[in-house]
Amino acid sequence: MNLLVTGADRLTYAGNLDNLDLDHPRLEFVQGDIRDAELVDKRMTDADQVMHFAAESHVDRSITGAGDFVLTNVAGTQALLDAALRHRVEPFVHISTEEVYGSIDSGSWPEGHPLQPTSPYSASKASSDLLALAYHRTHGLDVRVTRCSNNYGPHQYPEKVIPLFVTNLLDGVKVPLYGEGLNVRDWLHGGPLPGRRPRTHQGPPGGGVQHRRRHRTEQQGTHRPAAGGLRGRPGPGRVRRGPQGPRSALLGRPEQGPRGARLPPAPRLRHRPRRHRRLVPGQPRLVGAPEAAVRMRWPVTGAGGMLGRDTVDELLRRSADVVGLDHTGLDVTQQDAVEGLLAGHRPDLVVDCAAYTAVDDAETDEERPLRINGDGPRNLARACAVHGARLIHVSTDYVFAGDARTPYPEDHATDPRTAYGRTRLAGERAVAAEPYTSSAIVRTAWLYGVHGRSFVRTMIDLESRHDTLDVVDDQRGQPTWSADVAARLVDLGPHLGRGASGVFHATSCGEASWYELAREVFAGLGADPDRVRPVGSGAFPQPAPRPAYGALAHGRWQELGLPPLRDWRSALHEALPLIRKESSS
């Protein structure tokens, strides 16, 4: 059979070109999004038939954020069907899942069983099934729907259960099972079958086929020792449960948490590429690898500021596709401009560092900072939802009251005491309120860096011009190098939508007052720290009150297998020579 195959993929986090033989004379690869109607129509002009595999398919991610699933699985399918109908490309083979049937106590589902999806993922696939069949019934398009059971294979992304088991076991890490691990599942191998011909013309048009391999059915948990390590490695003390939320009985029905409880994280992926690739050839790079950002397209707003510039630099260092935008390149308060940006660049992820940060000026003119800090994030979140992009929004400790005595956890009640803090909280709420965007809010504080003005840079400049300095000693926080925050934003990006959503805190570990920070700067410059003298905040009256305590807790990074940022002193002493060199140039 002499076929010319055109493969298309958006190449998001799970895409891996190493799985394809790009030099094969009968393979053409197109990087693109199936929701791009113009691209799909162009590729459909000379096509003979369609096999539609593209889907967002990880159930746990659909529970934490359903937007990508609706957009890809439903809107993407519609774009393909419209183009196939327009150019009369048939048959149109639509690949679906057995999860559209919901739960079953025993036996197996016939093809005509009513659809009863129980998760956002399965609901989106059921919707695409019905849409595809409707094109047959309404327009006479030759559509075939085939529903597969749980599949696995050598090129599968390792958030899926079998490659996740393999990679975890190689690392001596316990494997994640749902409930008690006794749920029956069907397994269908997705590898090549030599000598088999494609069966795209089997079955009646408008019909459905279900593929299962009953002889591969197992009971998870029957061999409990497998949950431990290999080659004498110790097993776990207990097996972790999977995320809460609706699942089919075939996959297990985890215990329901209290209403409003935050979902626990998806199973953590481990990375040991050389070892893993020996067992799972062609496996894509895991989340957390230094190269994880390479295939993602990253616009960075506020790229003219301290953190924005460092984020662009970090992405370039990792060879990512980055678009840096300062306020002259993008006015985030203009919805049309934001929509145009995402439509033109079709990014995978947007990092929003744009902000109005003149704390004192905001007290007399709250309207302007509210447009930038409140309307801007809302515009970005809405545009990301429309175009299927993920969003990281940078915020501040000023959303808290600043009167605590221990670091604020991520879920602590907000209570801003300044106009600036209120506008930043408005931005957080706008991002969190957008239901169809996978997003994260990253709060940081007390930033200093090589680019732009900061307290540390001011201390460097003043040290050479004053014998003594009076510095406030009754405000405490976490001095944080912007380069460390930038690296963490890039690390976070590939995790979005896979358990990484909501609020994170990116500040250095440890605490200090401005007085203690100034002494550390002087010591790092080789100057006498006793030249710095402590004073109260009353010595420097300001229109906007500063938080007396702004330290942030860092508990959520552990869910992703990421450590908190390093101690503030370690970061400061690495940054000082760079800042000093920049300030003297």
TIGU-372938 format. One record per residue (C-alpha): residue in one letter; x negated, y negated, z negated. Coordinates in steps of 0.02 Angstrom, whole numbers. Layout:
BEGIN
REC   residu     east    north       up
REC        a        X        Y        Z
...
END
This chain:
BEGIN
REC   residu     east    north       up
REC        m        0        0        0
REC        n      -85     -159       60
REC        l      -21     -298      -53
REC        l      -77     -477      -76
REC        v      -45     -521     -258
REC        t      -28     -700     -320
REC        g      -46     -707     -508
REC        a        4     -862     -605
REC        d      -31     -905     -786
REC        r      -35    -1063     -890
REC        l     -191     -999     -982
REC        t     -137    -1050    -1155
REC        y     -210     -969    -1312
REC        a     -179     -788    -1256
REC        g     -231     -809    -1075
REC        n     -396     -733    -1021
REC        l     -464     -738     -843
REC        d     -586     -600     -888
REC        n     -438     -481     -874
REC        l     -429     -514     -686
REC        d     -542     -464     -544
REC        l     -549     -638     -468
REC        d     -662     -578     -327
REC        h     -536     -450     -265
REC        p     -490     -491      -84
REC        r     -304     -462     -114
REC        l     -288     -565     -273
REC        e     -250     -750     -281
REC        f     -241     -834     -451
REC        v     -148     -996     -486
REC        q     -161    -1086     -653
REC        g        6    -1167     -686
REC        d      166    -1175     -787
REC        i      321    -1082     -728
REC        r      424    -1231     -787
REC        d      339    -1337     -654
REC        a      476    -1328     -521
REC        e      368    -1409     -387
REC        l      224    -1288     -412
REC        v      340    -1137     -419
REC        d      431    -1190     -261
REC        k      268    -1212     -168
REC        r      204    -1039     -215
REC        m      371     -958     -172
REC        t      374    -1015       10
REC        d      278     -864       76
REC        a      316     -737      -60
REC        d      403     -572      -27
REC        q      455     -524     -203
REC        v      435     -581     -384
REC        m      384     -486     -540
REC        h      418     -602     -687
REC        f      313     -554     -839
REC        a      280     -728     -909
REC        a      349     -753    -1084
REC        e      317     -816    -1258
REC        s      330     -651    -1349
REC        h      263     -654    -1527
REC        v      415     -635    -1640
REC        d      337     -710    -1796
REC        r      288     -869    -1703
REC        s      467     -890    -1642
REC        i      525     -893    -1823
REC        t      406    -1035    -1868
REC        g      447    -1131    -1708
REC        a      569    -1082    -1570
REC        g      540    -1227    -1450
REC        d      405    -1147    -1342
REC        f      509     -988    -1329
REC        v      664    -1077    -1264
REC        l      565    -1182    -1142
REC        t      459    -1041    -1070
REC        n      578     -894    -1079
REC        v      737     -984    -1024
REC        a      688    -1143     -931
REC        g      539    -1057     -850
REC        t      647     -913     -791
REC        q      772    -1037     -719
REC        a      635    -1125     -619
REC        l      579     -959     -545
REC        l      757     -905     -505
REC        d      797    -1071     -421
REC        a      643    -1058     -311
REC        a      675     -874     -270
REC        l      854     -915     -223
REC        r      803    -1064     -117
REC        h      677     -961      -18
REC        r      774     -797      -33
REC        v      630     -704     -113
REC        e      692     -535     -172
REC        p      692     -421     -262
REC        f      665     -526     -418
REC        v      606     -408     -555
REC        h      631     -485     -727
REC        i      533     -403     -869
REC        s      625     -407    -1034
REC        t      622     -321    -1204
REC        e      723     -195    -1303
REC        e      735     -323    -1443
REC        v      883     -404    -1354
REC        y      990     -259    -1419
REC        g      959     -300    -1602
REC        s      966     -163    -1733
REC        i     1003       22    -1715
REC        d     1011      153    -1852
REC        s      976      306    -1745
REC        g      970      364    -1565
REC        s      930      245    -1423
REC        w     1014      104    -1330
REC        p     1095      133    -1159
REC        e     1063       -1    -1028
REC        g     1240      -69    -1045
REC        h     1235      -90    -1234
REC        p     1295     -263    -1293
REC        l     1156     -386    -1327
REC        q     1137     -432    -1511
REC        p      970     -524    -1531
REC        t      914     -555    -1710
REC        s      766     -674    -1690
REC        p      734     -835    -1592
REC        y      617     -735    -1479
REC        s      745     -601    -1437
REC        a      881     -733    -1417
REC        s      775     -825    -1289
REC        k      742     -663    -1194
REC        a      926     -615    -1199
REC        s      967     -787    -1129
REC        s      844     -764     -987
REC        d      916     -590     -951
REC        l     1092     -659     -938
REC        l     1032     -804     -832
REC        a      942     -687     -711
REC        l     1093     -571     -696
REC        a     1205     -723     -669
REC        y     1102     -771     -516
REC        h     1141     -598     -445
REC        r     1327     -608     -482
REC        t     1346     -788     -427
REC        h     1224     -802     -282
REC        g     1195     -622     -231
REC        l     1009     -632     -270
REC        d      932     -459     -286
REC        v      885     -464     -471
REC        r      825     -313     -571
REC        v      804     -325     -759
REC        t      689     -199     -843
REC        r      678     -189    -1033
REC        c      523     -117    -1113
REC        s      492      -55    -1288
REC        n      339     -108    -1388
REC        n      193     -103    -1269
REC        y        6     -106    -1292
REC        g     -148      -96    -1184
REC        p     -331     -140    -1164
REC        h     -299     -322    -1116
REC        q     -172     -367    -1249
REC        y     -199     -520    -1359
REC        p     -243     -463    -1536
REC        e      -98     -546    -1626
REC        k        1     -395    -1566
REC        v       10     -250    -1686
REC        i     -102     -114    -1611
REC        p     -250     -226    -1562
REC        l     -226     -317    -1728
REC        f     -239     -150    -1819
REC        v     -394     -106    -1717
REC        t     -484     -269    -1747
REC        n     -439     -275    -1932
REC        l     -495      -96    -1960
REC        l     -660     -129    -1874
REC        d     -687     -270    -1997
REC        g     -636     -164    -2146
REC        v     -484     -275    -2174
REC        k     -313     -211    -2225
REC        v     -183     -202    -2088
REC        p      -18     -298    -2104
REC        l      138     -189    -2111
REC        y      318     -245    -2123
REC        g      413     -192    -2278
REC        e      348      -23    -2336
REC        g      283       22    -2163
REC        l      414      158    -2131
REC        n      501       80    -1981
REC        v      513      186    -1823
REC        r      447      106    -1664
REC        d      427      159    -1482
REC        w      258      130    -1400
REC        l      235      107    -1214
REC        h       59      101    -1143
REC        g       35      -42    -1021
REC        g     -128       12     -941
REC        p     -156       60     -759
REC        l      -86      225     -694
REC        p     -194      288     -549
REC        g      -94      346     -400
REC        r       68      263     -454
REC        r      156      144     -336
REC        p      255       -7     -393
REC        r      440       34     -415
REC        t      511     -137     -384
REC        h      648      -71     -269
REC        q      715       62     -389
REC        g      884       37     -469
REC        p     1034      -59     -404
REC        p     1025     -248     -381
REC        g     1091     -333     -536
REC        g     1053     -179     -638
REC        g      944     -146     -789
REC        v      816      -13     -829
REC        q      749       31     -999
REC        h      572      100    -1015
REC        r      530      200    -1170
REC        r      405      334    -1220
REC        r      492      433    -1357
REC        h      345      552    -1377
REC        r      241      404    -1435
REC        t      361      362    -1577
REC        e      277      361    -1746
REC        q      318      317    -1925
REC        q      210      175    -1985
REC        g      155      211    -2160
REC        t      153      401    -2142
REC        h      -37      394    -2140
REC        r      -62      264    -2275
REC        p     -253      286    -2285
REC        a     -263      207    -2113
REC        a     -223       42    -2195
REC        g     -397       39    -2268
REC        g     -566       18    -2186
REC        l     -662      135    -2073
REC        r     -820      235    -2109
REC        g     -805      235    -2297
REC        r     -750       56    -2315
REC        p     -631       32    -2463
REC        g     -446       14    -2426
REC        p     -334     -124    -2492
REC        g     -254     -127    -2661
REC        r      -86     -158    -2581
REC        v      -18     -184    -2406
REC        r       38     -359    -2362
REC        r      215     -389    -2306
REC        g      247     -479    -2144
REC        p      338     -645    -2126
REC        q      515     -665    -2186
REC        g      656     -690    -2063
REC        p      772     -592    -1950
REC        r      697     -440    -1865
REC        s      776     -290    -1780
REC        a      787     -133    -1885
REC        l      664      -52    -1766
REC        l      534     -179    -1819
REC        g      590     -184    -2000
REC        r      696     -305    -2096
REC        p      586     -393    -2224
REC        e      659     -449    -2388
REC        q      743     -618    -2374
REC        g      666     -760    -2473
REC        p      765     -898    -2556
REC        r      853    -1020    -2442
REC        g      733    -1153    -2382
REC        a      578    -1053    -2431
REC        r      429    -1084    -2320
REC        l      382     -937    -2211
REC        p      221     -850    -2260
REC        p       82     -853    -2131
REC        a       70     -732    -1987
REC        p      -64     -598    -2004
REC        r     -237     -674    -1996
REC        l     -343     -629    -1846
REC        r     -524     -583    -1871
REC        h     -665     -616    -1750
REC        r     -812     -505    -1717
REC        p     -818     -508    -1527
REC        r     -958     -389    -1482
REC        r     -894     -252    -1593
REC        h     -712     -275    -1542
REC        r     -747     -277    -1356
REC        r     -827     -106    -1362
REC        l     -661      -32    -1415
REC        v     -541     -152    -1328
REC        p     -624     -198    -1163
REC        g     -569     -359    -1083
REC        q     -496     -424    -1245
REC        p     -478     -614    -1249
REC        r     -574     -718    -1373
REC        l     -491     -726    -1542
REC        v     -430     -881    -1629
REC        g     -572     -953    -1728
REC        a     -705     -919    -1597
REC        p     -809    -1072    -1553
REC        e     -745    -1057    -1375
REC        a     -562    -1051    -1425
REC        a     -529    -1230    -1369
REC        v     -612    -1214    -1199
REC        r     -457    -1171    -1096
REC        m     -343    -1294    -1182
REC        r     -307    -1469    -1118
REC        w     -316    -1598    -1259
REC        p     -261    -1779    -1244
REC        v     -320    -1877    -1398
REC        t     -227    -2037    -1441
REC        g     -315    -2172    -1540
REC        a     -478    -2118    -1458
REC        g     -553    -2290    -1486
REC        g     -546    -2270    -1675
REC        m     -665    -2183    -1793
REC        l     -577    -2016    -1804
REC        g     -517    -2019    -1624
REC        r     -692    -2045    -1557
REC        d     -761    -1905    -1665
REC        t     -621    -1790    -1607
REC        v     -659    -1825    -1424
REC        d     -845    -1796    -1458
REC        e     -807    -1631    -1545
REC        l     -698    -1570    -1402
REC        l     -830    -1617    -1274
REC        r     -960    -1526    -1378
REC        r     -852    -1370    -1364
REC        s     -832    -1395    -1176
REC        a     -645    -1425    -1190
REC        d     -538    -1518    -1063
REC        v     -510    -1682    -1156
REC        v     -425    -1847    -1113
REC        g     -468    -1988    -1234
REC        l     -341    -2129    -1242
REC        d     -357    -2290    -1342
REC        h     -218    -2418    -1360
REC        t     -260    -2494    -1190
REC        g     -244    -2325    -1106
REC        l      -83    -2275    -1192
REC        d       43    -2377    -1291
REC        v      124    -2244    -1399
REC        t      270    -2360    -1439
REC        q      328    -2347    -1257
REC        q      424    -2186    -1228
REC        d      406    -2196    -1038
REC        a      218    -2213    -1052
REC        v      207    -2063    -1168
REC        e      319    -1959    -1053
REC        g      212    -2008     -905
REC        l       54    -1954     -994
REC        l      119    -1780    -1032
REC        a      199    -1760     -862
REC        g       36    -1807     -777
REC        h      -86    -1708     -883
REC        r       26    -1562     -936
REC        p      -74    -1536    -1095
REC        d      -74    -1385    -1208
REC        l      -98    -1490    -1365
REC        v      -98    -1674    -1412
REC        v     -201    -1742    -1557
REC        d     -121    -1902    -1620
REC        c     -251    -2012    -1705
REC        a     -165    -2175    -1655
REC        a     -117    -2282    -1805
REC        y      -97    -2458    -1871
REC        t     -213    -2458    -2023
REC        a     -217    -2640    -2083
REC        v     -146    -2600    -2254
REC        d     -133    -2779    -2318
REC        d      -65    -2854    -2156
REC        a       76    -2726    -2157
REC        e      145    -2804    -2316
REC        t      192    -2963    -2224
REC        d      238    -2886    -2055
REC        e      306    -2710    -2073
REC        e      394    -2707    -1905
REC        r      237    -2692    -1797
REC        p      154    -2552    -1898
REC        l      322    -2462    -1902
REC        r      327    -2461    -1712
REC        i      152    -2388    -1701
REC        n      154    -2273    -1853
REC        g      338    -2222    -1845
REC        d      401    -2239    -1666
REC        g      236    -2181    -1590
REC        p      234    -2008    -1670
REC        r      420    -1989    -1632
REC        n      389    -2026    -1447
REC        l      245    -1903    -1442
REC        a      344    -1766    -1530
REC        r      491    -1785    -1410
REC        a      379    -1783    -1257
REC        c      285    -1631    -1322
REC        a      452    -1542    -1342
REC        v      502    -1581    -1163
REC        h      336    -1526    -1089
REC        g      300    -1379    -1203
REC        a      145    -1454    -1284
REC        r       92    -1435    -1465
REC        l       56    -1584    -1576
REC        i      -66    -1624    -1716
REC        h      -19    -1787    -1802
REC        v     -145    -1868    -1920
REC        s      -75    -1953    -2076
REC        t     -137    -2021    -2242
REC        d     -135    -2003    -2432
REC        y      -39    -2168    -2441
REC        v      124    -2069    -2421
REC        f      105    -2023    -2606
REC        a      132    -2136    -2756
REC        g      -51    -2127    -2806
REC        d      -17    -2103    -2991
REC        a      -57    -1918    -3010
REC        r     -197    -1844    -3114
REC        t     -230    -1688    -3011
REC        p     -243    -1669    -2820
REC        y      -79    -1681    -2726
REC        p      -27    -1514    -2647
REC        e       39    -1516    -2470
REC        d      221    -1496    -2524
REC        h      219    -1629    -2661
REC        a      359    -1757    -2652
REC        t      312    -1913    -2555
REC        d      337    -2085    -2632
REC        p      241    -2222    -2541
REC        r      215    -2384    -2636
REC        t      157    -2492    -2489
REC        a      230    -2546    -2323
REC        y       87    -2456    -2237
REC        g      127    -2295    -2329
REC        r      311    -2309    -2283
REC        t      270    -2326    -2098
REC        r      155    -2175    -2104
REC        l      288    -2072    -2192
REC        a      411    -2123    -2055
REC        g      291    -2048    -1928
REC        e      275    -1886    -2026
REC        r      463    -1869    -2037
REC        a      486    -1903    -1852
REC        v      364    -1764    -1807
REC        a      439    -1641    -1932
REC        a      616    -1678    -1870
REC        e      580    -1629    -1689
REC        p      645    -1448    -1681
REC        y      567    -1399    -1515
REC        t      386    -1444    -1547
REC        s      255    -1336    -1631
REC        s      170    -1466    -1738
REC        a       56    -1495    -1886
REC        i       36    -1649    -1994
REC        v     -142    -1671    -2058
REC        r     -167    -1796    -2199
REC        t     -338    -1867    -2232
REC        a     -408    -2009    -2338
REC        w     -560    -2117    -2379
REC        l     -634    -2091    -2206
REC        y     -806    -2150    -2155
REC        g     -903    -2114    -1997
REC        v    -1031    -2166    -1869
REC        h     -904    -2266    -1768
REC        g     -811    -2416    -1835
REC        r     -798    -2500    -2004
REC        s     -792    -2405    -2168
REC        f     -836    -2425    -2352
REC        v     -996    -2324    -2328
REC        r    -1053    -2432    -2184
REC        t    -1015    -2588    -2286
REC        m    -1121    -2523    -2430
REC        i    -1265    -2490    -2310
REC        d    -1255    -2668    -2245
REC        l    -1238    -2749    -2417
REC        e    -1378    -2649    -2498
REC        s    -1507    -2744    -2398
REC        r    -1430    -2915    -2434
REC        h    -1383    -2912    -2619
REC        d    -1477    -2875    -2778
REC        t    -1321    -2807    -2864
REC        l    -1147    -2758    -2810
REC        d     -983    -2751    -2908
REC        v     -879    -2602    -2853
REC        v     -707    -2542    -2912
REC        d     -713    -2395    -3033
REC        d     -527    -2366    -3071
REC        q     -474    -2290    -2903
REC        r     -516    -2109    -2865
REC        g     -511    -2010    -2704
REC        q     -610    -1897    -2589
REC        p     -740    -1980    -2476
REC        t     -726    -1888    -2311
REC        w     -836    -1889    -2156
REC        s     -729    -1912    -2001
REC        a     -837    -1789    -1903
REC        d     -787    -1651    -2025
REC        v     -603    -1694    -2002
REC        a     -623    -1695    -1812
REC        a     -698    -1521    -1814
REC        r     -555    -1459    -1922
REC        l     -424    -1533    -1804
REC        v     -503    -1438    -1660
REC        d     -510    -1279    -1765
REC        l     -326    -1299    -1807
REC        g     -266    -1323    -1628
REC        p     -263    -1141    -1568
REC        h     -173    -1088    -1728
REC        l      -21    -1198    -1695
REC        g      136    -1096    -1672
REC        r       61     -941    -1751
REC        g       95     -980    -1933
REC        a        5    -1146    -1928
REC        s      139    -1279    -1942
REC        g      190    -1408    -2069
REC        v       71    -1509    -2177
REC        f     -116    -1485    -2203
REC        h     -239    -1590    -2303
REC        a     -410    -1625    -2226
REC        t     -519    -1712    -2354
REC        s     -686    -1665    -2429
REC        c     -692    -1565    -2589
REC        g     -731    -1654    -2751
REC        e     -680    -1826    -2812
REC        a     -762    -1994    -2839
REC        s     -721    -2175    -2876
REC        w     -777    -2312    -2758
REC        y     -910    -2353    -2887
REC        e     -975    -2174    -2888
REC        l     -974    -2169    -2698
REC        a    -1073    -2332    -2688
REC        r    -1203    -2264    -2810
REC        e    -1220    -2107    -2703
REC        v    -1245    -2214    -2547
REC        f    -1380    -2316    -2632
REC        a    -1467    -2158    -2692
REC        g    -1460    -2086    -2516
REC        l    -1540    -2244    -2448
REC        g    -1681    -2231    -2575
REC        a    -1615    -2383    -2671
REC        d    -1585    -2397    -2858
REC        p    -1404    -2343    -2892
REC        d    -1404    -2446    -3052
REC        r    -1390    -2600    -2941
REC        v    -1207    -2550    -2923
REC        r    -1096    -2612    -3067
REC        p     -921    -2548    -3108
REC        v     -772    -2667    -3113
REC        g     -583    -2648    -3119
REC        s     -466    -2671    -2971
REC        g     -413    -2839    -3043
REC        a     -581    -2910    -2990
REC        f     -527    -2895    -2808
REC        p     -339    -2937    -2795
REC        q     -259    -2877    -2632
REC        p      -83    -2898    -2557
REC        a      -54    -2710    -2551
REC        p      -85    -2604    -2707
REC        r     -212    -2466    -2683
REC        p     -175    -2291    -2750
REC        a     -258    -2263    -2918
REC        y     -274    -2079    -2873
REC        g     -271    -2010    -2697
REC        a     -355    -1839    -2705
REC        l     -273    -1704    -2598
REC        a     -265    -1516    -2626
REC        h     -315    -1397    -2485
REC        g     -217    -1237    -2516
REC        r     -146    -1209    -2343
REC        w     -312    -1184    -2253
REC        q     -330    -1016    -2339
REC        e     -175     -955    -2245
REC        l     -272     -975    -2082
REC        g     -433     -899    -2147
REC        l     -516    -1070    -2145
REC        p     -612    -1141    -2293
REC        p     -580    -1317    -2359
REC        l     -698    -1453    -2299
REC        r     -866    -1459    -2387
REC        d     -909    -1561    -2542
REC        w     -910    -1748    -2512
REC        r    -1091    -1769    -2569
REC        s    -1155    -1639    -2445
REC        a    -1064    -1723    -2301
REC        l    -1118    -1898    -2354
REC        h    -1303    -1858    -2358
REC        e    -1293    -1781    -2184
REC        a    -1196    -1930    -2116
REC        l    -1298    -2071    -2195
REC        p    -1447    -2067    -2075
REC        l    -1329    -2068    -1925
REC        i    -1224    -2212    -1992
REC        r    -1378    -2310    -2042
REC        k    -1453    -2288    -1869
REC        e    -1292    -2343    -1785
REC        s    -1269    -2494    -1899
REC        s    -1446    -2555    -1863
REC        s    -1432    -2538    -1675
END
